[in-house]
Amino acid sequence: MDRIPYEEERTMIPDRCTFCKGKPDKGTTEFLARAGGEVVVIKDVPAYVCEQCGEAYYTPDISRKIDGVMRDVHKKKLCVRPVPAGEVSLNV
């Protein structure tokens, strides 16, 4: 797979947040996902993060890397450690 030049990657990131219309700036975030009853947290993920609401936008390259990590998690190829977490259900 060929690497997309930085300029092209940046054009794939919206100028304004699709949720609150804030401005996404280059930074890092945590990626959280559920995988087979476990919660997976990937720390220090490069992203464009909305300065108002915190919504994260990933470049195609970073998205591919996240996909690779999640594939390894599902195949149990990664050694992960449990972290304390709370879970709340919304009863309506």
Secondary structure as UniProt FT lines:
FT   HELIX           6..11
FT   TURN            18..20
FT   STRAND          24..35
FT   TURN            36..37
FT   STRAND          38..50
FT   TURN            51..53
FT   STRAND          56..57
FT   HELIX           60..74
FT   TURN            75..76
//
